[in-house]
Amino acid sequence: MGNTFGQIFRLTTFGESHGEAIGGVVDGFPAGIDIDVDFVQAELNRRRPGQSYITTSRQESDSVELLSGVFEGKSTGCPIGFIVRNENQRSADYDELRHLLRPSHADFTYQAKYGLRDHRGGGRSSARVTIARVVAGALAKLALRQFGVSIQAYTSQVGDIALEKGYEHYDLALAESNVVRCPDPEKASQMETLIAQVKAEGDTIGGVVSAVVKNCPVGVGEPEFDKLHARLAYAMMGINAAKGFEYGEGFAGAAGRGSEQNDRFIANFATQTNHSGGIQGGISNGQDICFRVAFKPVATILQPQKTVDTDGNEAILQARGRHDPCVVPRAVPIVEAMAAMVVLDQILLQKTATI
């Protein structure tokens, strides 16, 4: 259960961190869409490990193989099956974890739910399974091009270093010019230094990914349980290490007043401000959809930690292996992918509602 995402545009995923491959099946994808495999691979390259000295050193090509649903460069309307093979597993790094429960990991909860667990890199709970989301998100982005919809995410905070202005004050294209994926070069340098310092200490640190959806058609989203922002929140909170979601003014808006927060209409039904974050009543209003996702520090730290074994006896855990000191830079393309899947799915739902 829980391995399928979406209503019309649907992704079902499979695979584990140290298994043979990560893969998925995309169903409900429109026919006749140009499938740019190089673009899909480029999106995977943004997520893959080993990108820089501030990410995990695991080396994977993460090469995608499209198995079905594409003919002569176009989608056929049939299910698109794909796999990305695991090439650089080092399962021996996890042998000592077979009988130890890692703090703040899913070890205990998986054991309690299923009566067993894959201790190698977390198995199904590993962030490596997000590969399938990035592939499906890249396909969704290709479909969204016909609607003129674009999605841009970026790192807006690492630890206590944060951008001080809204997205409209930055050239978001600069996010891909540095390893942290922050559009402010000075802040990016500070974030990079902080991550390197934390890594040298055998520790980890969290942060925030912000995102903007531009040109989403008006009227996308459902009025009750499938509000557009609720679907976005559901998608983002399903990403590994995600701990918080807000859109528009978010929690900061709780301190304001209605006279300050209301978005006044101007010509052509635009709004003078965008405190609502592009969504009102759960439905897109044509303005930019902006949201933020908070990510906790990675749970695996290279410092001794007190824990218990699978029998409940006190133990000391000394983690080994290859891990990210900060997940945020690699989470940027995952946030974009999930947003793309949500928006495309909701657009397809809207089209069926107006036939």
ABEGO torsion letter per residue (X at the ends): XGABBEAABBBBBBEBAABABBBBBBBGBBBGBBBBAAAAAAAAAAABBGABAABBABBBAGBBBBABGBBGGBBAGBBBBBBBBBAABBAAAAAAAAABBBBGBAAAAAAAAAGBBBABGGEAABAAAAAAAAAAAAAAAAAAAAAGBBBBBBBABBEABBBABBAAABBAAAAAABAAGBABAAAAAAAAAAAAAAAAAGBBBBEBBBBBBBGBBBGBEBABAABAAAAAAAAAAABBGBABBBBEAEAAAAABBAAAABBBBBBGGBBABAAAGGBBGGBBAGBBBBBBBBBBBBABBABBBBBBBAAGBBBBBBBBEBBBABAAAAAAAAAAAAAAAAAAAAAAAAAAAAX
